[in-house]
């Protein structure tokens, strides 16, 4: 099975993140981890984006409500986020673009 397109967006809060510490890894095709932050003081629907231990930024508040129910129900493995553009010379709100896919399911053996 192949990945199914879910959404595309620019990463929010890059200026407050830690992208400086992993700048060499931020290129098209780099996979990011989505981490729910339900106790975030600014947005109870916050979804942080990480590269390894470094928080790059967030799914924008205007875009995160479609993902939150799935992540809160334990379906985080069903989605994959990849950097599709990185333009360090632009304003931080325009620097990193990501595409989110519905991940392919691993083939499970059929039970007889």
Backbone torsions as a table, in degrees:
resi	resn	phi	psi	omega
1	UNK	NA	152.4	178.7
2	UNK	-110.2	166.3	178.1
3	UNK	-67.3	148.5	178.0
4	UNK	-114.4	129.1	178.9
5	UNK	-59.5	135.1	177.1
6	UNK	-115.5	-51.1	-177.6
7	UNK	-166.2	162.1	176.2
8	UNK	-135.8	140.2	-177.0
9	UNK	-160.5	168.5	171.4
10	UNK	-93.8	143.8	-178.9
11	UNK	-75.5	132.2	178.2
12	UNK	-92.2	154.9	173.2
13	UNK	70.8	20.8	-179.0
14	UNK	-58.6	-36.0	-177.8
15	UNK	-66.0	-18.1	179.4
16	UNK	-102.1	-3.8	-176.4
17	UNK	-87.8	-167.0	-175.0
18	UNK	-117.2	29.9	-177.8
19	UNK	-62.6	-24.4	178.5
20	UNK	-56.4	-32.3	-175.3
21	UNK	-83.6	-7.9	179.6
22	UNK	-138.0	29.1	-174.0
23	UNK	-55.3	-34.8	-178.9
24	UNK	-68.2	-22.0	-178.6
25	UNK	-90.1	-12.1	-175.2
26	UNK	-83.8	91.2	180.0
27	UNK	-144.4	165.2	179.1
28	UNK	-55.6	132.5	179.7
29	UNK	98.5	-10.5	179.1
30	UNK	-72.2	128.5	179.7
31	UNK	-83.3	136.7	176.2
32	UNK	-115.5	150.4	176.5
33	UNK	-95.0	136.8	176.4
34	UNK	-98.3	126.9	-177.7
35	UNK	-127.3	120.6	178.4
36	UNK	-68.7	139.6	174.8
37	UNK	-127.0	74.0	-176.2
38	UNK	-65.1	-17.0	-179.5
39	UNK	-102.7	16.1	178.2
40	UNK	-63.6	126.9	-176.6
41	UNK	-65.9	-25.1	-176.8
42	UNK	-92.8	-25.7	-176.7
43	UNK	-157.3	110.3	-179.9
44	UNK	-66.4	-13.7	176.8
45	UNK	-99.3	16.2	-173.4
46	UNK	-60.2	137.1	173.6
47	UNK	-129.3	111.0	179.3
48	UNK	-82.8	152.3	177.2
49	UNK	-114.9	125.0	-176.8
50	UNK	-120.0	144.9	164.7
51	UNK	-115.5	108.0	-174.2
52	UNK	60.6	-126.0	-179.1
53	UNK	-89.4	-2.3	-173.6
54	UNK	-99.0	125.0	175.8
55	UNK	-80.1	118.3	-178.1
56	UNK	-83.6	-39.3	-177.0
57	UNK	169.0	-149.3	-174.4
58	UNK	-137.8	154.6	164.7
59	UNK	-64.5	132.4	-179.0
60	UNK	-57.9	144.9	-179.6
61	UNK	-57.3	-32.4	179.9
62	UNK	-72.1	-11.2	-175.6
63	UNK	-116.7	-14.8	-168.9
64	UNK	-80.8	-17.1	-174.7
65	UNK	-65.2	-24.7	179.0
66	UNK	-76.1	-22.2	-179.3
67	UNK	-94.1	-31.1	-173.0
68	UNK	-53.5	-47.8	-178.8
69	UNK	-58.5	-37.6	179.3
70	UNK	-68.4	-46.3	-179.0
71	UNK	-65.6	-39.4	-179.9
72	UNK	-67.9	-21.9	178.5
73	UNK	-94.7	10.0	175.6
74	UNK	86.4	18.3	-178.3
75	UNK	-98.1	25.1	-177.3
76	UNK	-60.6	-31.2	179.5
77	UNK	-70.5	-12.2	-179.1
78	UNK	-80.1	-8.7	-176.9
79	UNK	-125.4	146.3	176.2
80	UNK	-132.2	135.7	178.3
81	UNK	-114.4	130.4	179.9
82	UNK	-128.0	140.9	172.3
83	UNK	-67.5	131.5	175.5
84	UNK	-114.1	-13.9	174.9
85	UNK	-155.8	143.0	176.2
86	UNK	-141.3	116.4	-177.4
87	UNK	-127.2	85.7	-174.3
88	UNK	-63.8	-17.4	-179.9
89	UNK	-82.6	-10.5	179.7
90	UNK	-85.8	169.4	174.2
91	UNK	-57.8	144.2	-177.7
92	UNK	-50.5	-34.6	-179.5
93	UNK	-70.4	-9.3	-179.0
94	UNK	-119.1	5.2	-171.9
95	UNK	-76.1	-44.5	-171.2
96	UNK	-120.2	121.3	173.9
97	UNK	-105.6	142.9	177.5
98	UNK	-129.9	154.3	170.8
99	UNK	-119.4	135.0	177.9
100	UNK	-108.0	132.4	178.9
101	UNK	-118.8	154.0	165.8
102	UNK	-82.8	122.9	-174.2
103	UNK	-71.0	148.3	175.6
104	UNK	-69.3	142.1	176.9
105	UNK	-77.4	143.7	174.7
106	UNK	-73.4	144.6	179.9
107	UNK	-68.7	127.3	177.8
108	UNK	-106.3	135.7	179.0
109	UNK	-63.9	141.5	178.4
110	UNK	-76.0	141.2	177.9
111	UNK	-91.5	136.5	178.7
112	UNK	-88.1	NA	NA
